Amino acid sequence: MAAANWPMVVIQASADALFKLVVAVPFVGGVVLVALIVGAEPGALLGLDVRDLAATILALLLARPLALTAFAAALAVAGTGASVFSFLLKGGAVALLVQAEREAGPLEEPPLQFSVVATGAVFTVERFIERSRALFPRFLRLGGVLLAAYALSGLALVMVAFGREGDGWFVPIAATVLFVAWITAVNLLYLLSQIVMAAEGCGVGAAIRRAMGFVRRAPRTVAAVCVAVLALVLLASFASLVAATALGLIGFVPFVGLAVLPLQLLALVLRGLVLQYIALASIGAYSALYRGQSSESAEPAVAVSAARAEAG
């Protein structure tokens, strides 16, 4: 489905890159703000490791509440605006993939031919804009629930990991592992709720309940798809890391090192496209599973209704 509607891969990758760029702008502004406050060189701060840079900025801003408030407000505005834009585009992508999964032929049956894959091609600019506009209010409310869950989960992590002193590293490590597992489950429920809303046109509350019911009906199948998707993401990330390391070594070679920057940019673009392709492919897989489970659960209900009608 994702390959048949490949323009959506480009759209989602561009939206993800734009999201990171928008969030990075106030972060770089925070670095400049810290440099102006303490009289340091921005280049020296940017030369620090990411963790050291974040810790340094946070420590310096905590000593100046007004600057910290301005920095947090800038990050909140940028992150919220970028998230709203991503919710808008995600609605069109999910809706079209759900439609493609319903209208396509049996793509899972070999041989995999171009004519068979083409039956799942439903993308047009007009359809994408129409679906995005129609689902945007509901996707925005669902996204608000997701952001609230992120905020509460992050606050709980900070309170558990750093609220108790003298316990060593065990509590922070265990809290971090549980946090990652919890966020993965939240993201899975969020994605399934998006698919349910696009497939059935229901509201946020009903979509979350039906998504949870879908997970209860087919826990092993959903878990298998989730593990496969995570494995592909980890494999793609590892390949990207290996490529970045190799390009870093090439940078020390005279003259050849001039080509490192374009190659690094190309590697980043390819990584973004591959990750978004995996994400969109997972939507097609979950949509097929949900449609199958919905049809199976509907058959007994129809049979019961028919039996009652005959008895009446």
Phi, psi and omega in degrees: 000317181294321179291322180293331180246052186299333177301331179290333175296316179294319180297313182292324177294321178294319178296321179294318178295320178294322177300312180296322180294316181296320179288328182289332183299308178294333178293315176295323175299324176295323177297316179295321179298316178297320179297321178291325182290312185267353180078023180267172179271129178302324179297323178293322178292318180292340178283351179285163173296156184301315180293318178294322179295314179297317179295320180294315180297316181296317181295319181288324180284330177298331179283350180228091186302323181295316178294322178296320179296316179296319180295315179295321179295319179296316178296320181294316180295314181294315180295320179293315179298316179294324179294317179299318179296320179292325176297321179299312182288327182294328179300314179295320181294313181295317182298316181290325178291322176297317177297318180297320181295326180285324187266344185285162175282186180286080183294336183283351181263125179289160000279148181275101183250158182297323180294326179288317179297324182295341178293342178266004181277105180240001186285130164219156181299319181295315179296319181297316179295318181297313180293322179296317180293321183290322184266353186302314181301317181288321178293328178292318178295319178295321177296325175297321176297319179297314180296322177296320178295321176299313183296314180294321179293318178296320178296319178296321178298315180296318181293321182283317186284326186242001180277344181243125181257152176086006180264003180075207184265353185296312183296313178298321181293314179297320179295322179294318178297314178296324179296316179297316179296319180295316180295324176298317178295320178296316179296323178295314178296323178297315180294316179296324177295322175299316180296319180296317179297319180290327183279324188244351178067029182267176179278183185293311182299314179296323180295318180295318180296317181290326176295318177294322175295322177298318178295321179292327181285325183226064184293321183291318181294316178297318179296322179296316178295319180298316179295319179297318179295316179298321178296318178295320179295316178296320179295317178295320179294319178295317178297321177295321178295318178296318179296319179295321178295317179296319178293327177296324178289324179295332182299339179276351180278129180300144179067310179296329180297343178294336181272001184293314183300311176299322179292322177295319177297319178296321178295321178295319179296315180296321179297315178298318180293318181295317180295320178290327176297318178297318180297315180291325176296324178294326177298317177299320180293312179295324179295319178295318178296317181294319179295320178295317178293323180295319180292323179292320180286338180281331182298313177299323179296320177295319180296319178297317180296320179294320179295319178295322180295320179292321179293326179289000000 
